[in-house]
Amino acid sequence: MNKVILLGEPKSTSHIYKMTCRGRFASMYMSSDGRTIKKSYLKQVSEQWQQEKILEPVSINIDLYFGTKRQCDIDNFHKLSLDALTGTVWEDDSQIQKMIVEKHYDKENPRIEIVINKLI
């Protein structure tokens, strides 16, 4: 079993990515806040992951620890964290074959915990 912990309040995809319209075509871009969070996640992953990159299919368990008890959909909070593990923990997040996501509350220590298991 392998685990990565990303510190800080989990952010939704809609908080990280923004839309703009150029002419008749809409395009999506990462907000400056999103770029800051991604940079932090990449640094945290590189500091924690001291193993070889996983090349096999994986299953993951994601535990989202929010600092507030606000209502939110848990399906919008893991894109950036999984992207941060790509290239260091695994080759590509398409290797994920199974994913379990759970929501928790921890006012003192909001974070994302990701447990990675190789599938055999």
Residue, then its C-alpha position, 0 to 999 in steps of 0.5 A: m500500500n502506498k499513500v500520498i497526502l496533499l495538505g490544504e482545503p480540497k478545491s473543486t474543478s469549478h474553482i480551479y478551471k475557468m471558462t472564457c469566450r473568444g469569438r464564438f468559441a468557449s475555452m477553458y483555462m486554469s485560474s491563477d489559484g489553480r496553478t498555485i494549488k497544482k504547483s503545491y501538490l506537485k511539490q508535495v508529491s515529489e517530496q513524499w513519493q520515493q519509489e519507482k513510477i507505477l506502470e501497472p493498473v491501479s486502484i485508489n482510495i481518495d479521502l477528502y478532509f474538508g475544513t468546513k461542513r459545507q454541502c458539496d459534490i465529492d465527484n468534483f474534487h479529485k481531478l487536480s490531485l490525480d493530475a499532480l500524481t501523473g508522471t511521478v506516482w504513475e505514468d498516466d491517470s488512465q491506469i486507474q481502474k477503480m476509485i473510491v472517494e469519501k468525504h470527511y471533516d477535519k477543521e484543523n487539518p483539511r487535506i486529501e489522502i490518496v491510497i494507491n494499490k497496484l492491481i495484479 
